[in-house]
Amino acid sequence: MPDSATLIHMVMAFSAAICIAIGSAGAALAQGRAVGSACESMARQPELLGELRMTMIIGLAMIESLGIYCLLVSLILLFVKW
């Protein structure tokens, strides 16, 4: 049976892995859906191409921040001493 410090480190590493996995998967699915919808909208209304593209890029940047925040939380879990 591992001691309590080893057990805490194991749980923190597992939590960091789960955090980055779920965060990355969520961000990837959301980005795929956003790009697909934007492409469909651009095909239906080509005259709004510039507005749709700019809105999509801003939305993708906000979605990507989810993955970056999950990475930050994972790094905090891995490198902060308890």
Backbone torsions as a table, in degrees:
resi	resn	phi	psi	omega
1	MET	NA	126.3	179.7
2	PRO	-70.1	152.8	178.1
3	ASP	-72.9	173.9	-172.3
4	SER	-66.8	-35.4	179.9
5	ALA	-65.9	-42.1	178.6
6	THR	-66.0	-40.1	178.8
7	LEU	-64.0	-40.4	178.1
8	ILE	-63.1	-42.8	179.2
9	HIS	-65.8	-37.0	177.9
10	MET	-65.9	-43.0	179.4
11	VAL	-66.8	-39.3	178.4
12	MET	-65.3	-40.9	178.7
13	ALA	-65.7	-41.3	178.1
14	PHE	-65.5	-41.7	178.3
15	SER	-63.4	-40.2	178.1
16	ALA	-64.0	-40.9	179.6
17	ALA	-65.6	-43.0	178.7
18	ILE	-65.3	-41.0	-179.5
19	CYS	-61.0	-48.8	-177.5
20	ILE	-71.4	-32.4	179.3
21	ALA	-67.8	-47.8	-178.7
22	ILE	-69.7	-41.1	179.1
23	GLY	-63.8	-42.5	179.4
24	SER	-68.9	-40.8	179.2
25	ALA	-64.8	-42.6	178.6
26	GLY	-63.4	-43.6	179.6
27	ALA	-65.5	-40.5	-179.7
28	ALA	-65.4	-42.8	178.6
29	LEU	-65.4	-41.9	-180.0
30	ALA	-66.3	-39.8	178.9
31	GLN	-66.5	-41.1	177.7
32	GLY	-61.9	-42.1	179.0
33	ARG	-67.5	-40.6	-179.7
34	ALA	-65.2	-44.5	180.0
35	VAL	-66.6	-39.9	177.9
36	GLY	-62.0	-43.7	178.4
37	SER	-66.6	-39.5	179.4
38	ALA	-65.5	-41.4	178.1
39	CYS	-64.1	-40.1	177.6
40	GLU	-64.2	-41.4	178.6
41	SER	-66.7	-38.5	178.6
42	MET	-66.1	-34.3	178.6
43	ALA	-70.8	-34.1	-179.3
44	ARG	-78.1	-36.0	-177.1
45	GLN	-132.1	79.5	-176.9
46	PRO	-64.2	-20.5	-179.9
47	GLU	-70.7	-18.2	178.7
48	LEU	-99.1	20.1	-174.1
49	LEU	-55.9	-47.7	-177.0
50	GLY	-63.6	-45.1	179.6
51	GLU	-65.2	-43.7	-179.2
52	LEU	-64.8	-39.8	-179.4
53	ARG	-64.5	-44.9	-179.0
54	MET	-65.4	-42.4	178.1
55	THR	-63.2	-40.3	179.1
56	MET	-64.7	-42.1	-178.8
57	ILE	-64.7	-41.2	177.7
58	ILE	-64.9	-43.5	177.9
59	GLY	-62.8	-40.4	178.9
60	LEU	-65.7	-35.8	177.5
61	ALA	-64.4	-39.4	178.2
62	MET	-69.9	-37.2	177.1
63	ILE	-66.0	-39.9	-179.2
64	GLU	-64.3	-27.2	178.7
65	SER	-62.4	-28.0	175.9
66	LEU	-59.9	-46.9	178.5
67	GLY	-63.9	-37.4	179.7
68	ILE	-68.8	-40.5	177.4
69	TYR	-64.4	-39.1	177.1
70	CYS	-64.8	-38.5	175.6
71	LEU	-62.6	-42.1	179.1
72	LEU	-62.1	-44.8	178.7
73	VAL	-63.2	-41.0	179.2
74	SER	-63.8	-42.8	178.5
75	LEU	-65.8	-37.1	176.3
76	ILE	-63.3	-43.8	179.1
77	LEU	-62.4	-35.5	-176.3
78	LEU	-80.0	-35.6	-169.2
79	PHE	-110.5	-6.9	177.7
80	VAL	-85.9	130.9	-179.9
81	LYS	-81.7	130.2	180.0
82	TRP	-97.5	NA	NA
